[in-house]
Amino acid sequence: MDTFILVVQIISLVYAVVVALVLAVSLVTILVYLRRVGDSFVRISRLMAVVEDVTRPLNEQLGQVNAALGRVASDLEATSGDLGGEPDAAGSSRSAAA
């Protein structure tokens, strides 16, 4: 009977060691993948900063384009009025004679 208890204790100890090793390997694997993901986030952050720096002047330029398009739209409306047309729902003008 003492031999049986000793064998069960040894098997239990081996089982506990195997479980601990598997758990350790799993945790190390998770750590490796988390570091890879973290490195990817750092690279993405750096690239986004570069994109922000490169595209910063676009805001001012797009504001100028928008203002110019507003002037063109008002000039086209004035021209349409001078020609006797009235704007339809789509924004284009139809002549009053049609």
PESUL-V803503 format. One record per residue. RES is the residue in one small letter. SS is DSSP state (@ for helix, = for strand, . for the rest). PHI is phi in degrees with one decimal (none if undefined). Layout:
BEGIN
res->RES ss->SS phi->PHI
res->RES ss->SS phi->PHI
END
This chain:
BEGIN
res->m ss->. phi->none
res->d ss->@ phi->-63.3
res->t ss->@ phi->-66.3
res->f ss->@ phi->-62.3
res->i ss->@ phi->-64.6
res->l ss->@ phi->-64.3
res->v ss->@ phi->-64.0
res->v ss->@ phi->-64.4
res->q ss->@ phi->-64.6
res->i ss->@ phi->-65.8
res->i ss->@ phi->-61.9
res->s ss->@ phi->-63.3
res->l ss->@ phi->-64.6
res->v ss->@ phi->-61.9
res->y ss->@ phi->-61.4
res->a ss->@ phi->-63.4
res->v ss->@ phi->-65.6
res->v ss->@ phi->-62.8
res->v ss->@ phi->-60.9
res->a ss->@ phi->-63.5
res->l ss->@ phi->-66.1
res->v ss->@ phi->-62.4
res->l ss->@ phi->-62.6
res->a ss->@ phi->-62.9
res->v ss->@ phi->-63.2
res->s ss->@ phi->-62.6
res->l ss->@ phi->-66.5
res->v ss->@ phi->-65.9
res->t ss->@ phi->-62.3
res->i ss->@ phi->-61.9
res->l ss->@ phi->-60.2
res->v ss->@ phi->-61.1
res->y ss->@ phi->-67.1
res->l ss->@ phi->-64.0
res->r ss->@ phi->-66.3
res->r ss->@ phi->-61.9
res->v ss->@ phi->-63.3
res->g ss->@ phi->-60.6
res->d ss->@ phi->-62.8
res->s ss->@ phi->-63.7
res->f ss->@ phi->-64.2
res->v ss->@ phi->-64.7
res->r ss->@ phi->-62.9
res->i ss->@ phi->-63.2
res->s ss->@ phi->-61.1
res->r ss->@ phi->-64.2
res->l ss->@ phi->-66.1
res->m ss->@ phi->-65.3
res->a ss->@ phi->-64.5
res->v ss->@ phi->-64.4
res->v ss->@ phi->-61.1
res->e ss->@ phi->-62.1
res->d ss->@ phi->-64.8
res->v ss->@ phi->-72.3
res->t ss->@ phi->-93.5
res->r ss->@ phi->-55.9
res->p ss->@ phi->-65.7
res->l ss->@ phi->-63.9
res->n ss->@ phi->-59.8
res->e ss->@ phi->-65.3
res->q ss->@ phi->-65.4
res->l ss->@ phi->-67.2
res->g ss->@ phi->-62.9
res->q ss->@ phi->-66.5
res->v ss->@ phi->-62.9
res->n ss->@ phi->-61.7
res->a ss->@ phi->-63.0
res->a ss->@ phi->-64.8
res->l ss->@ phi->-66.1
res->g ss->@ phi->-63.3
res->r ss->@ phi->-65.4
res->v ss->@ phi->-62.3
res->a ss->@ phi->-62.2
res->s ss->@ phi->-68.0
res->d ss->@ phi->-65.9
res->l ss->@ phi->-66.5
res->e ss->@ phi->-65.8
res->a ss->@ phi->-64.9
res->t ss->@ phi->-63.9
res->s ss->@ phi->-62.1
res->g ss->@ phi->-65.6
res->d ss->@ phi->-66.0
res->l ss->. phi->-85.2
res->g ss->. phi->86.3
res->g ss->= phi->-90.8
res->e ss->= phi->-124.4
res->p ss->= phi->-67.4
res->d ss->. phi->-92.6
res->a ss->. phi->-64.7
res->a ss->. phi->-82.1
res->g ss->. phi->99.5
res->s ss->. phi->-87.0
res->s ss->= phi->-109.5
res->r ss->= phi->-112.1
res->s ss->= phi->-73.8
res->a ss->. phi->-69.1
res->a ss->. phi->-75.8
res->a ss->. phi->-76.9
END
